[in-house]
Amino acid sequence: MEFSVEFLSFFVIQDEASASGSKSFKHFQTLGREEYEYSELRSFLDGEFVRITKRKVEKHPKTEHAPTKIGHFIVEPGHDWSSNPNYNLFQRLLTAEDKQAFFNQADELVRMYMDTTAVRGGALIIASARLQDYSDQLILFVMKCDFEPKIARISDEKSLIHHVEMAISARNMKSIQYPYMPEPGIFETHELKIHQASHARYFEDFLTFISYEKSMPEWMNDQMHVMVHDYMDMKWGGNEEAAERKQEEESYEIWAASEKRELQEKWHHEQVMEAKQHFIAHDEDLSLQFKLEDITVKGKMAQYGDHIHIARFQGRYVVLLEGDSIQFEKGKSPIELLQPQELHEVLEALQNKPEIPTALSETERTDAIDKTGTTDTTDTTDTVSSTDEDAPPW
């Protein structure tokens, strides 16, 4: 993968504030195609163009603070992309016919960047380049390199080193690539890719007319909110004033706002399977994680109903994991030598298992089991019938 640079403008943002209290910048040079070919910048940037375009990005990142994101130009309904100022500026940079025209637009972009908060000194490089052998489409790169403190270069035997002023490095480089290229030669002209490893988001803030995709947890929360609302409308026939509906909505809100949530027992298995399909159609690798008391179960959402099953048996929860093999890691245990029972044998053992009331403390529950393997609990607590459909499972 090789790039051919059309134009490149190099700016330096001064670390020292000006008399007005704000940082200043200086334009060092704007290069054309041939000038770039013979410049020292080529050895510094050629690899960065490839690294930026190959950097993986998820449409909905797993966390809100993902370093690499996909951005969209914001447009009002009924308007096209040309109504977006950021889109127009990028188009002017890509269609510049000479160095002066490119510099004029690059200068405007730098001034926009200087208006953001927390601007740090460094080099801001703006370049347009073609991906050779794939397409004639120009790609715009905006790259910010911070100054590296205490940098020195080796000189001679006498002085040993020379201090280097305003040294820059590609390490932690921030970048914008437009248009976004999901595959070589395939371009999404209404999307860009931005990379900023630090938690400070100032590099993306100067593009005020760009929106970024929500993280996967945010997207899933929004989808669940829509599904619950649709379920309410179907259940209550669109009657939003029903007291029972409002009560149920409040219970959903409490559930949604809780960090640790228990199984709600609201939807049937078929409803959950239908909702699951909506999520995995978007991302089949979505994770599923929950705890059965103190036992952690991890898998994929797509595996629910196929390899991961949740059921009730005699008033308690049962999780059934299905697969063709079982692997163990690290320390050995006698369980690895097990010849598994048939499922009906396990269910029979569970059915004959003495019922230990949850009202007892954990120590009392353990003692009750350890005595003889059976216990009479009818005098110490009320037993909940497993046939009562409205009774909680615990």
VEXDRENRO-773876 format. One record per residue (C-alpha): residue in three letters; x, y, z. Coordinates in pm, 1 decimal. Layout:
R   aa         x         y         z
R  ALA         X         Y         Z
...
//
This chain:
R   aa         x         y         z
R  MET       0.0       0.0       0.0
R  GLU     163.9     323.5    -121.2
R  PHE      43.0     681.8    -126.1
R  SER     121.9     962.0    -365.0
R  VAL     101.5    1302.0    -194.4
R  GLU     -62.6    1579.4    -396.8
R  PHE     -20.1    1870.2    -152.0
R  LEU     104.1    1906.0     205.0
R  SER     106.7    2202.0     444.2
R  PHE     325.6    2200.7     755.6
R  PHE     234.9    2424.1    1051.0
R  VAL     395.2    2459.5    1394.2
R  ILE     188.9    2555.5    1698.1
R  GLN     403.8    2742.7    1948.5
R  ASP     405.3    2623.9    2307.7
R  GLU     456.9    2976.7    2438.8
R  ALA     145.7    3190.8    2457.8
R  SER     136.4    3519.2    2270.4
R  ALA      87.4    3861.9    2431.5
R  SER    -289.2    3807.9    2413.3
R  GLY    -254.8    3492.9    2623.1
R  SER    -338.4    3246.3    2344.7
R  LYS    -103.8    3016.7    2152.9
R  SER      11.3    3116.3    1806.5
R  PHE     103.3    2915.0    1499.0
R  LYS     340.9    2952.4    1208.1
R  HIS     319.4    2816.1     856.6
R  PHE     652.8    2660.8     763.5
R  GLN     594.9    2530.2     412.1
R  THR     343.5    2395.0     162.7
R  LEU     476.4    2125.9     -68.1
R  GLY     360.3    1996.0    -402.3
R  ARG     396.3    1642.1    -533.5
R  GLU     759.0    1661.1    -651.8
R  GLU     876.5    1868.9    -354.8
R  TYR     737.1    1609.1    -115.5
R  GLU     908.2    1324.9    -303.6
R  TYR    1250.1    1473.1    -225.8
R  SER    1176.1    1607.1     122.0
R  GLU    1274.8    1461.0     459.5
R  LEU     906.4    1446.4     546.5
R  ARG     853.8    1153.6     312.9
R  SER    1049.0     907.9     528.0
R  PHE     862.5    1037.5     832.7
R  LEU     508.1    1028.1     691.8
R  ASP     483.5     754.3     427.7
R  GLY     449.2     485.8     691.1
R  GLU     202.5     696.8     889.1
R  PHE     -37.9     723.7     593.7
R  VAL     -49.7     344.2     575.8
R  ARG     -81.8     308.5     953.0
R  ILE    -370.7     556.3     968.3
R  THR    -570.3     395.0     688.4
R  LYS    -513.9      39.9     820.1
R  ARG    -604.4     126.9    1178.9
R  LYS    -908.8     -77.4    1277.3
R  VAL   -1221.9      99.9    1390.2
R  GLU   -1560.9     -25.0    1509.1
R  LYS   -1881.7     146.3    1408.7
R  HIS   -1997.3     119.5    1768.3
R  PRO   -1684.3      98.6    1986.6
R  LYS   -1695.5    -115.2    2298.3
R  THR   -1625.8     184.0    2524.9
R  GLU   -1718.8     550.8    2518.0
R  HIS   -1352.1     653.3    2526.4
R  ALA   -1233.9     440.7    2234.2
R  PRO    -931.0     607.5    2068.8
R  THR   -1054.1     551.2    1712.3
R  LYS   -1403.0     649.9    1597.9
R  ILE   -1611.5     698.0    1285.6
R  GLY   -1759.7    1045.5    1242.4
R  HIS   -2054.4    1161.6    1031.7
R  PHE   -2124.0    1503.7     884.8
R  ILE   -2432.2    1650.9    1051.1
R  VAL   -2703.8    1759.5     806.9
R  GLU   -3054.7    1883.9     867.7
R  PRO   -3341.3    1676.7     723.7
R  GLY   -3404.8    1767.3     361.9
R  HIS   -3052.5    1904.0     306.7
R  ASP   -2747.4    1744.6     145.0
R  TRP   -2386.4    1726.1     262.1
R  SER   -2302.6    2065.2     111.0
R  SER   -2499.0    2228.2     395.0
R  ASN   -2226.3    2115.4     638.9
R  PRO   -1934.7    2363.6     680.9
R  ASN   -1683.4    2092.9     778.9
R  TYR   -1776.8    1887.7     470.8
R  ASN   -1734.3    2194.5     247.5
R  LEU   -1390.2    2273.2     391.3
R  PHE   -1270.4    1917.4     337.7
R  GLN   -1399.1    1924.3     -19.9
R  ARG   -1214.3    2250.8     -90.1
R  LEU    -892.9    2094.7      40.4
R  LEU    -939.1    1786.1    -178.8
R  THR   -1019.7    1986.5    -491.4
R  ALA    -744.3    2249.5    -453.4
R  GLU    -574.3    2295.7    -791.1
R  ASP    -243.9    2443.5    -670.4
R  LYS     -31.0    2494.3    -360.4
R  GLN    -169.7    2838.7    -281.5
R  ALA    -530.4    2720.2    -296.6
R  PHE    -443.6    2424.8     -72.3
R  PHE    -259.8    2647.6     176.4
R  ASN    -555.1    2889.2     197.2
R  GLN    -790.8    2611.5     304.7
R  ALA    -532.1    2446.5     531.2
R  ASP    -479.6    2780.5     704.5
R  GLU    -854.2    2802.1     771.4
R  LEU    -849.4    2452.1     921.8
R  VAL    -557.1    2539.2    1151.7
R  ARG    -735.3    2853.0    1272.7
R  MET   -1039.7    2641.6    1357.8
R  TYR    -815.2    2408.8    1552.9
R  MET    -654.4    2697.4    1743.2
R  ASP    -996.1    2800.7    1875.1
R  THR   -1041.3    2475.2    2066.4
R  THR    -956.8    2433.1    2433.3
R  ALA    -641.8    2264.0    2565.4
R  VAL    -440.9    2314.5    2243.7
R  ARG     -85.8    2190.2    2288.5
R  GLY     225.8    2284.2    2097.8
R  GLY     344.7    2064.9    1815.1
R  ALA     327.5    2015.6    1441.7
R  LEU      -2.3    2013.9    1251.2
R  ILE      32.2    1853.0     910.4
R  ILE    -243.9    1861.6     648.6
R  ALA    -200.5    1652.2     335.0
R  SER    -396.7    1521.7      38.0
R  ALA    -280.6    1191.9    -111.8
R  ARG    -389.1     915.6    -348.7
R  LEU    -374.4     544.6    -274.8
R  GLN    -175.9     418.5    -570.6
R  ASP    -301.2     118.9    -772.2
R  TYR    -645.1     139.3    -610.2
R  SER    -819.8     466.5    -692.9
R  ASP    -779.4     823.8    -812.8
R  GLN    -978.7     941.0    -508.9
R  LEU    -780.7    1187.8    -298.7
R  ILE    -772.0    1126.0      75.5
R  LEU    -729.8    1408.5     324.6
R  PHE    -502.6    1351.3     624.9
R  VAL    -488.8    1585.9     923.8
R  MET    -211.0    1485.3    1164.5
R  LYS    -106.1    1641.4    1494.6
R  CYS     229.6    1555.6    1655.1
R  ASP     306.0    1692.3    2001.3
R  PHE     649.6    1826.0    2095.1
R  GLU     873.2    1572.4    2269.0
R  PRO    1056.2    1714.1    2574.9
R  LYS    1423.9    1649.1    2652.7
R  ILE    1519.9    1519.1    2309.7
R  ALA    1885.5    1511.1    2205.2
R  ARG    2076.0    1378.5    1905.8
R  ILE    2420.5    1224.4    1898.4
R  SER    2682.4    1466.9    1761.4
R  ASP    3056.1    1396.9    1791.1
R  GLU    3306.2    1254.8    2042.0
R  LYS    3372.6    1593.0    2195.7
R  SER    3026.4    1738.3    2258.3
R  LEU    2846.6    1399.6    2258.4
R  ILE    2495.9    1533.4    2208.0
R  HIS    2313.9    1839.3    2079.3
R  HIS    1988.1    1952.5    2234.3
R  VAL    1705.0    1950.9    1981.5
R  GLU    1442.5    2222.9    1998.5
R  MET    1080.9    2143.5    1898.3
R  ALA    1135.1    1773.4    1832.3
R  ILE     825.0    1586.1    1715.3
R  SER     742.7    1217.0    1710.0
R  ALA     480.9     997.7    1544.4
R  ARG     418.6     837.5    1884.5
R  ASN      68.2     924.2    2006.1
R  MET      -1.3    1104.3    1679.9
R  LYS    -361.5    1225.8    1646.8
R  SER    -511.9    1191.5    1302.9
R  ILE    -817.7    1247.6    1085.5
R  GLN    -871.2    1058.5     761.7
R  TYR   -1137.2    1167.3     513.9
R  PRO   -1309.7     996.8     347.5
R  TYR   -1323.2     683.2     560.6
R  MET   -1198.4     379.5     368.5
R  PRO   -1334.7      51.3     513.8
R  GLU   -1156.6    -147.4     239.3
R  PRO    -879.5     -41.0      -2.1
R  GLY   -1040.8     156.9    -283.7
R  ILE   -1385.6     171.3    -114.5
R  PHE   -1476.4     513.6      24.2
R  GLU   -1756.3     643.7     246.4
R  THR   -1771.6    1008.6     142.4
R  HIS   -2002.8    1107.9     429.1
R  GLU   -1779.4     954.1     697.4
R  LEU   -1435.1    1020.4     841.4
R  LYS   -1207.1     831.6    1079.6
R  ILE   -1052.0    1007.1    1377.1
R  HIS    -785.2     875.9    1613.0
R  GLN    -690.0    1031.7    1945.1
R  ALA    -534.2     808.5    2208.6
R  SER    -558.8    1053.6    2499.4
R  HIS    -874.5    1090.9    2707.8
R  ALA    -882.3    1465.8    2630.5
R  ARG   -1115.9    1500.9    2333.2
R  TYR    -996.8    1840.1    2207.8
R  PHE    -874.5    1706.0    1873.6
R  GLU   -1225.6    1603.3    1774.6
R  ASP   -1387.6    1912.2    1926.6
R  PHE   -1272.5    2157.7    1658.2
R  LEU   -1488.7    1981.5    1398.5
R  THR   -1811.8    2112.8    1546.0
R  PHE   -2039.1    1978.4    1270.8
R  ILE   -1934.8    1614.5    1307.0
R  SER   -2119.2    1354.7    1514.1
R  TYR   -1970.4    1026.6    1628.1
R  GLU   -2130.2     686.4    1658.3
R  LYS   -2239.3     585.2    2006.1
R  SER   -2044.7     321.2    2194.3
R  MET   -2188.5     -29.4    2193.1
R  PRO   -2320.0      -7.4    2553.5
R  GLU   -2495.1     322.0    2469.1
R  TRP   -2638.2     179.0    2147.0
R  MET   -2765.3    -132.7    2325.5
R  ASN   -2927.1      79.0    2597.7
R  ASP   -3106.8     285.4    2332.1
R  GLN   -3223.8     -26.7    2150.1
R  MET   -3352.6    -181.1    2472.3
R  HIS   -3540.8     139.4    2552.4
R  VAL   -3712.9     125.7    2212.5
R  MET   -3795.3    -244.6    2251.6
R  VAL   -3942.1    -195.7    2598.8
R  HIS   -4151.0      99.3    2475.5
R  ASP   -4283.5    -107.4    2183.0
R  TYR   -4360.6    -393.9    2422.7
R  MET   -4555.5    -155.7    2646.6
R  ASP   -4757.7     -23.4    2352.8
R  MET   -4841.4    -376.3    2242.8
R  LYS   -4929.8    -490.7    2594.4
R  TRP   -5138.7    -190.4    2690.7
R  GLY   -5281.7    -109.3    2347.2
R  GLY   -5125.4     236.4    2333.3
R  ASN   -5301.9     345.9    2653.1
R  GLU   -5023.6     554.0    2806.7
R  GLU   -5237.9     678.6    3095.6
R  ALA   -5315.2     337.9    3246.7
R  ALA   -5201.5     326.4    3608.9
R  GLU   -5072.9     -29.5    3568.4
R  ARG   -4864.4      75.2    3268.7
R  LYS   -4708.4     365.3    3455.9
R  GLN   -4625.0     134.5    3743.3
R  GLU   -4462.3    -115.0    3509.0
R  GLU   -4270.7     163.5    3331.7
R  GLU   -4134.1     280.3    3666.2
R  SER   -4013.5     -70.9    3744.5
R  TYR   -3835.5     -83.8    3406.6
R  GLU   -3671.5     252.7    3472.8
R  ILE   -3543.2     133.4    3809.5
R  TRP   -3412.9    -183.9    3644.8
R  ALA   -3242.2       7.8    3362.5
R  ALA   -3072.9     250.3    3603.6
R  SER   -2929.7     -23.1    3826.7
R  GLU   -2569.7    -136.5    3787.5
R  LYS   -2644.7    -482.7    3926.9
R  ARG   -2966.4    -617.1    3784.1
R  GLU   -3158.3    -935.6    3857.6
R  LEU   -3354.3   -1145.9    3609.9
R  GLN   -3685.0    -965.6    3555.3
R  GLU   -3899.3   -1259.5    3433.5
R  LYS   -4106.2   -1031.3    3207.3
R  TRP   -4062.9   -1173.6    2857.6
R  HIS   -4114.9   -1526.7    2729.5
R  HIS   -3826.1   -1719.2    2574.4
R  GLU   -3960.3   -1656.9    2222.1
R  GLN   -3970.5   -1281.1    2280.2
R  VAL   -3612.4   -1280.7    2405.7
R  MET   -3496.5   -1485.8    2106.1
R  GLU   -3661.7   -1239.4    1868.0
R  ALA   -3499.3    -942.2    2043.5
R  LYS   -3163.7   -1122.6    2046.4
R  GLN   -3174.4   -1158.7    1668.1
R  HIS   -3202.9    -782.1    1632.1
R  PHE   -2881.9    -731.4    1829.2
R  ILE   -2669.4   -1005.8    1674.6
R  ALA   -2775.7    -899.0    1324.3
R  HIS   -2587.4    -579.3    1406.5
R  ASP   -2290.1    -748.0    1574.7
R  GLU   -2272.1   -1126.2    1610.9
R  ASP   -1985.8   -1100.3    1860.7
R  LEU   -2183.4    -918.7    2130.1
R  SER   -2092.6   -1059.3    2468.4
R  LEU   -2324.7   -1210.1    2729.0
R  GLN   -2218.1   -1219.8    3090.6
R  PHE   -2412.7   -1288.2    3407.7
R  LYS   -2374.2   -1447.7    3749.8
R  LEU   -2566.4   -1736.0    3895.9
R  GLU   -2514.3   -1652.0    4261.9
R  ASP   -2131.2   -1640.3    4272.7
R  ILE   -2072.9   -1837.6    3948.8
R  THR   -1978.7   -1620.6    3649.5
R  VAL   -2099.0   -1726.9    3303.9
R  LYS   -1936.3   -1565.3    2999.3
R  GLY   -2024.9   -1620.5    2636.8
R  LYS   -2178.6   -1452.3    2334.1
R  MET   -2533.2   -1325.4    2309.5
R  ALA   -2572.4   -1533.5    1992.3
R  GLN   -2517.5   -1848.2    2201.2
R  TYR   -2826.0   -1789.6    2416.1
R  GLY   -3093.6   -2042.4    2323.3
R  ASP   -2842.4   -2256.0    2133.0
R  HIS   -2559.4   -2331.5    2375.1
R  ILE   -2663.5   -2130.4    2682.4
R  HIS   -3000.4   -2205.8    2838.8
R  ILE   -3167.8   -2051.2    3144.4
R  ALA   -3453.6   -2234.4    3314.6
R  ARG   -3634.1   -2277.3    3643.8
R  PHE   -3639.6   -2606.7    3829.6
R  GLN   -3825.9   -2646.1    4156.3
R  GLY   -3830.4   -2271.7    4216.5
R  ARG   -3460.4   -2214.4    4153.3
R  TYR   -3260.6   -2105.0    3849.5
R  VAL   -3071.1   -2356.1    3639.2
R  VAL   -2817.1   -2261.8    3372.0
R  LEU   -2746.8   -2531.4    3114.8
R  LEU   -2434.6   -2500.5    2898.7
R  GLU   -2421.3   -2718.1    2587.6
R  GLY   -2114.8   -2801.3    2379.9
R  ASP   -1907.9   -3074.0    2217.5
R  SER   -1599.0   -3039.6    2438.1
R  ILE   -1482.8   -2913.9    2776.8
R  GLN   -1133.4   -2773.5    2830.1
R  PHE    -952.1   -2698.7    3155.3
R  GLU    -661.1   -2463.8    3212.4
R  LYS    -392.1   -2411.3    3476.3
R  GLY    -422.7   -2614.3    3798.4
R  LYS    -545.7   -2972.4    3766.0
R  SER    -851.4   -3098.3    3956.5
R  PRO   -1036.8   -3429.1    3996.7
R  ILE   -1329.0   -3284.7    3802.0
R  GLU   -1119.7   -3324.8    3485.5
R  LEU   -1148.8   -3704.2    3528.5
R  LEU   -1528.3   -3694.9    3543.8
R  GLN   -1740.9   -3932.1    3339.3
R  PRO   -2050.5   -3709.5    3299.1
R  GLN   -2393.3   -3827.8    3406.5
R  GLU   -2685.7   -3821.4    3169.9
R  LEU   -2897.5   -3507.8    3198.3
R  HIS   -3201.1   -3693.8    3330.1
R  GLU   -2984.8   -3830.2    3613.3
R  VAL   -2875.7   -3478.0    3710.2
R  LEU   -3234.3   -3353.2    3704.0
R  GLU   -3339.8   -3647.2    3919.4
R  ALA   -3065.9   -3561.9    4169.5
R  LEU   -3177.7   -3199.9    4172.8
R  GLN   -3535.3   -3308.4    4227.6
R  ASN   -3431.7   -3513.1    4532.3
R  LYS   -3201.8   -3240.7    4662.0
R  PRO   -3308.9   -3118.8    5009.5
R  GLU   -3461.7   -2773.6    5001.5
R  ILE   -3256.9   -2524.4    5199.7
R  PRO   -3458.7   -2210.2    5283.8
R  THR   -3299.6   -1886.1    5171.3
R  ALA   -3402.2   -1718.2    5496.4
R  LEU   -3116.8   -1902.7    5668.7
R  SER   -2770.8   -1751.7    5676.9
R  GLU   -2502.1   -1901.6    5454.8
R  THR   -2342.6   -2074.4    5756.7
R  GLU   -2676.3   -2221.5    5864.0
R  ARG   -2744.3   -2339.3    5507.6
R  THR   -2403.7   -2511.8    5496.0
R  ASP   -2451.6   -2671.6    5837.8
R  ALA   -2795.3   -2798.2    5737.7
R  ILE   -2651.1   -2975.2    5435.7
R  ASP   -2347.7   -3111.6    5621.3
R  LYS   -2546.4   -3280.2    5900.3
R  THR   -2695.0   -3577.8    5724.6
R  GLY   -2758.7   -3463.4    5371.9
R  THR   -3126.0   -3396.4    5463.7
R  THR   -3290.1   -3137.3    5679.1
R  ASP   -3635.1   -3052.1    5804.5
R  THR   -3698.0   -2681.9    5759.3
R  THR   -4073.4   -2662.8    5793.0
R  ASP   -4056.0   -2529.9    6149.3
R  THR   -3801.1   -2254.8    6081.5
R  THR   -3943.3   -2085.0    5773.8
R  ASP   -4235.2   -2085.3    5535.5
R  THR   -4174.6   -2287.6    5221.7
R  VAL   -4267.9   -2122.0    4890.9
R  SER   -4450.0   -2355.6    4655.6
R  SER   -4271.8   -2401.8    4327.2
R  THR   -4605.8   -2412.5    4150.0
R  ASP   -4695.2   -2056.8    4242.5
R  GLU   -4633.3   -1866.2    3920.8
R  ASP   -4623.0   -1525.1    4091.0
R  ALA   -4375.2   -1629.4    4358.6
R  PRO   -4018.8   -1498.6    4325.7
R  PRO   -3770.4   -1768.0    4227.1
R  TRP   -3556.0   -1719.4    4530.2
//
